[in-house]
Amino acid sequence: MALLLWRHHRRPVLIGATLVFLISNISVVGLAEFQLNILQEESVTIEKMHDATNSLLIGLLGAEAGTRGYLVTANEIYLSPYHAGLASIQDQIKALSRLPLDEIQRAKIRELVVMTMRQLDELGSLVKLQREQGGYAAGLRLQTGIDKGGLDTLRSFVDRELNELADAEITVQRRSRNYEDIVAYCVMFGAFWLYLIILLVRQPGGEG
């Protein structure tokens, strides 16, 4: 009796089981695609952080060069890179503030901004001394090494952050490839389950 019942209900049971596998595959693909979208957004954020941080340092180096040119020549025209650097730095700080960062990332950006503004204050002080008291006073201030020490510290911080961002991007890419592999395998197995369902549906009802 049990054997007869199995033969009678075998095809519906097999179709149902195969359908469950197919739905499971579709669900896994959906979850994997969801994770891929998250990783894609994370990758874009990392790239923007990297570009803005690097551009901020370039702007600061430009401001530094402009300041030193002005101290050497006392010619205001050499402050053009200084003003261009200030504008670029403000743009990059705004760009970084708009990114969807986590708390750790925001803490690092805050530290970067504080260090950058401290360096800009020092450059501004040198420019002010040159204007108000002349090259001798500005030169004495420059000889203290505050300007160079602050810049070296900031460059080390930026280099470290850029390396960490590069490592984070590699990690995101590796995770993305893993999810892409999952999607590929699930699609392949999903096609197999669908093919099996079609075969079972087309099988004559009387076959046992």
Secondary structure, DSSP 8 states (H G I E B T S, - for coil): -HHHHHHHHHHHHHHHHHHHHHHHHHHHHHHHHHHHHHHHHHHHHHHHHHHHHHHHHHHHHHHHHHHHHHHHH--GGGGHHHHHHHHHHHHHHHHHHTS---HHHHHHHHHHHHHHHHHHHHHHHHHHHHHHH-HHHHHHHHHT-HHHHHHHHHHHHHHHHHHHHHHHHHHHHHHHHHHHHHHHHHHHHHHHHHHHHHHHHHS-TT--
